[in-house]
Structures are given as C-alpha cells and as structure tokens.
C-alpha cells in the first residue's frame, strides 16, 4: 500500500513548491509576507498529506478506510475479514465475510476465507460443507475440489484431502499442483510409493518443479533409498538454491551414503544463506560428530538449540 502514501505526498509537495514560487515572485523580498504565506500553505498541505496517508499506515487500516468511504466494497470486506480471522477475531471476521459474500456471492474467494474462519472457530465440518457448496462458483470444478483438498490438508485431515484431490484430478488431470499436493498428502499417510507416482506425474506436467523433486527425494529417503533420492534432491537444490529445507534434506541423504564432506559443505552453505535456520545447525552437529569433530559439533548444536528457543 506504499503507493497510497507516496502518490498523494508527491502531488501535495509539488503544489506547495509551486505556491511558494508564485508567492515569492509576486511579493518578492520586499517583505516577509510571501515567504510567510508560503510556509503556512506548505504546513497546511503537510497536515492534509499526513491525514491522508495516516489512513494507509497498515493493511487493516487501509481496508477500514476504504469501508468508511464505500461500505459495499466486497474486496475490502473480504480482505479485512481474512485479516480479522488470522488475528483470532473470529466473530468480526465472520460478519465481514458474510457481508462480502452477500455483495459477491458468485466469487469463490470470500467463500474460501469464510470456510477457513469457520475451521478456526472449531466448526470444521461446517466449513467443509460451506466450501463444498461453493464449488460451482469456481472457474472450473477441479479448482473447487483443489481448494477443498487444501482445506482438509490444512486441518491434517489427510484421508479426506486425498479423496478430494483425486476427485480434482479426475476432472482435470493436467494440473501439476494437484498431483503434487496429492503426493504430499499420501506421504503424510505413509503411502510413499503411491506418492512417488504422483510426483513423477507432476514433473511430467511441469518439468521444472523443485518442490516435487524434493518431495520425491524425501519419499525415497524415508524408504531407505538414499542413493536414489540424491539426484532428485540435487535437482531440487538447483531449482531453488536458497530454500534451506531442500539443501538440508540433500545433506542428510549424502550423509546416509557416507559422503560426509559434501554433506557438511551443503549444511554450511545453508547456514551461510539462512543463518537463522536451526535445523541446519542441528544436522551439521550430527554429521560433524560422525567425522570426529566433536567440539565443532557441540558448538553447532548449541547454536541450533538457541535458535529453536
């Protein structure tokens, strides 16, 4: 929302500058009147600018300011309702989102946000039913089932998530993200072999997909197949070199096959790129112990524990 601050400020400052020039030219240095008037005008414009920009100091204030001027703005109602829900003000969130739905019933976004707030209020089944009833409002049914699958996944209801993603895939088998989310849900149910098939499908649909490569590697690693996991994890790191979890998972796989120097190198690189990521320090401590570097291992472990706290 920065442009809501900068643009009005620029206009007011330009206006103040031209006013000052005109007054100085008109009255000149013969008296202090021109300069004094210019200073007063500049001050008044500055106050007006502050009053304007104060309404946009954060997103919540931004949306409330919009609603003060247009109480029927469904987008402001929707976004403010979502923020209220995230901050735990659930009754207010529901009221705002119900109003957003009243103004924009055919848009799936306020329905999705409303279901999420119902879940936060402990009304998970009601939220699921509401979102299911909103599926016809999505651009295509597969998108609606995908959103419902995400709803179940966020609640750790993995069986229902799997069933819903499968329904989405039946309706549209060309979306890599559905394949990926289905695979992740299957991993959470310890169905790694089935998950791998879906990661493979996701990568056929979208060749450059670091998350799918990482998930495939992680599934293989959990099956004790570290050698097979390494190429997938290497591609995941190549595709997303700054993601700490991908590089740490690769380091674990390398350590599992005795490639300790490479493992340490990746963990140290992770710390260099993400110095506040505790898992990298803790994994580094484990590998350092394996190669007899006990003092360094203890220091890394202490740092990891401190960051976790």
N, C-alpha and C positions, 0 to 999 in steps of 0.2 A: 504493500500500500504506500510505498515511499513516494510514488508519483503524485499522490494526493497531497503530499506535503510540499514537494519541490515546485510543481507547476504553479499553484496559486502564489507561492512566495516569489517566484520569478516575476510574475505579472505585477505584483504589488511593488516590488523593488524597482522595476523599470518605470512604473508610474511615478514612484517617489522621486526617482532621479530626474525624469523629465520635468516634474513640477518644480524641483529645486532649481534646475537650469533656467526655466522660464521666469521664475520669480527673481532670480539673480539678475537676469538680463533686463527685466522690467524695472527693478528697483536699484539694481547695481550696488555699488559700495557706498552710495551716498548716505545710506543709513543702514542700520542693522535690521531693518524691517524685513527685507527679502529673505535673509538668512534665517531670521527667527520664524517667519511663516513656514519656510521650507522645513525647518526642524519639527514644527508642530505637525505638519502634514505627514512627514515621514514617521513620526511617533504614532499618529492615528492609524496609518496604514500598517505599521508593525503590529499594533494591538489587534487590528482586524485579521491580519495574517495569522497571529497566534490563535485567535479564537477559531479560525477555520481549521488550522492544522491540528489543534488540540483534539478535534473530533475524530482524528485518524491515527492516534498515537499507538493503538494496537488493533488487532483484527476484531476483537469483541466490541470495542468502542466504535470501530468503523461500521460494523453491521448495525449496531444500535442507532448510530447517527443516521444511517440510511432509512431505518424503520421510522425514525421520528419524522422524516420528510415524506416517506412513502410506506405506509403500514401494510400495503398489499404486495410488497416486493417478496415474491416467493423464494428467490435465491438468497436474500438476506435472512429470511425466516429459516430456511433450510440450513444455511451455514452457521447461523447463531445457535440453532437447535443442536447441531452436531457438536459445536464447541461446548455448549452447556452440558451435553451428555458426557463428553470426555472429561469434564471437570466435576462430574458427580452431581450436578444439579438436575436430577432426572425429571422431576415434575415440570419444571420450567422447560426442559428440553422437549418433553412430550407435547406440551401445549404449543410450542413454537412449530414443531414438525407437523402436528395435526393441522395447524393453520396453513403451513406450506403445502401440505397435501390438498387441502381444500382449494387452494389457488392453482395448483399444478398437479392435478390428480393423475394425469397420463405420463408424468415423468417418473422414471424409476428411482431417481436419486433420493428424494425425501422418503420414499417407502423403505429404501435400504437403510437409511440413517435411523428411521423410526424403529425398525426391527432391531437394530443394534442397541438402541436405548432400552427397548423392552428387555433385551437379554441382560443388560447391565442391572436392570431392576429385578432380576430373578425370574422374569417371565419368558423364559427361553422358548417354550413351545408356542406361546402366543406370538412371539417374534417370528418364529419359523413359519407359522401359519400365515401371518401377515405378508411376509416376503414371498411365500409361495403364491398367494393370491395376486401379487403384483407382477408375476412372471409375464403375463400378456402385455405389460406396459414396456418391456424391454424391446430393443430393436429387433431381436430375434429370440426365440425361446431358449436357445443354447446359452445366450448371455444371462438370461434369468436363472437358469439352473446353475450356471457357474457362480453367480452371486450367492445363491442359496448354499452351494457347496462351500464357498468361502465362509459363510455364516456358521455352518456346522464345524468347519475346521477351526475357526477362532474360538469355539467353545470346547475343543478337544473331543467332539462327538464324531470320531473318525469313521465309524461304520456308516453313519448317515452321510458323511461327507463323500465317502467312496461311492455310495449308491447314487448320489446326486451328480457327482462329476461324470459317472458312467452314463447317466441319462443325458447330460450335456454333450458328451462325445457321440452318443447315438444320433443326436440332432445335428451336430456339426463336427465331423472327425478331422477337421483341418486346422484346429487351433492348438498351437504348441503349448500355450499356457495351461489349457485344460489337462493335457497329457501330463505336464509337469506336476500340477497340483494333485492330480490323482496319484501319481507315483509317490509324492511326499506323504500323502495320507496312508498309502499302503505300507510305507516304511514304518509309520507310527503304529501300524498294526502287526509289525514283524512279518510282513509279506514281501520280503526283499526281492525275490525272483520275479514276482508279478510287477513290482515297482520298476525294476530294471527294464522290462519290456516297454513300459510307458515312457521312461526317459529316452530310450532308443527311438521311439516314435516321435517324441518331441524334437529330437535332434534331426530326424529326417525332415520334419516340417520347418525347422529353423536351425540351420547349420551352425550358426554362432550363438550358442546358448550356454554361457558359463555356469549358470545355476544348475542346469540339467546335467552337465558334465560332472559338477561337484557332487550332486546327489547320487549319480550313478556310481562314482568312485566311493562315496560313503557307504552305499549299499553293499558294494563288493568288499569293502574293508570290514564291515560288520559281519560278513560271511567268512572272514578269514582269508580273503583272496587279495592280499595287499599288492602282489605283483601285477595283477590285472587292474587294480584300482589306480595305480600310479599314472598311466597315460591319460586317463580321464581327469585326474586331479591336476596334472600338469597343464592340460588344455584349459581347465577352469581358471588356473592362475594366470595363464597367458591372456585369457579373455577379460579377466578382472584383477589386474595385478595389485590393486590397493585393498582388496577385500581380505581382511585378516583371517576369517574363518576358513576360506579356501586354502590359503597358504599354510595354515596350521594343520589342516587335515592332510595336506600333501606331506608335511613334515612328519606327521605320525606314521603315514604309510611308508615313508622312506626309512624311518627308524625300525619299523617292523621287519624290514628285509635287510637290516644291518648296514644301511647307507647313512651312518651317523653324521659324517661330516656334512653331507648335503642337507640332512635334516636340521642340523644346527644352523647352517647358513640360511635356510628359509625362515627359521624361527627368529634369528637375529634381524633378518630383513623385515619381518613382520613387526618387530618391536621398533625398528627404525621408522617404518611408515605409520605405525599406530602405537605410540608409546604408552597409551592408557589402556591397552587391551590385556587384561590379566591372564587369559588363557595361554597367550604366547609365552609369558614368563614361566608359568607352571609346567607347560610342556617342555620348555627349554631345560628346566631344572631336572626333569625326568631323564632327558637324553644326556645331559651333562653327567649325571650320576652313572649312566651306563658306560661312559668312556673314562670314568675315574676322575672327573674334575669336580670334586666334592665341594670345595669352597665356593666356586662359581655357581654350582647348583644351589647351594644354600642361599646365596645372595639373590639369585633369580626367583627362588621360591618365596623368599621373604617379600620381594617386590610384588609378586603376583598376589600374595595374600593381602598385602596392604591395599592394592588397587581394588580388590574384591570388596574390601570393607568400606 
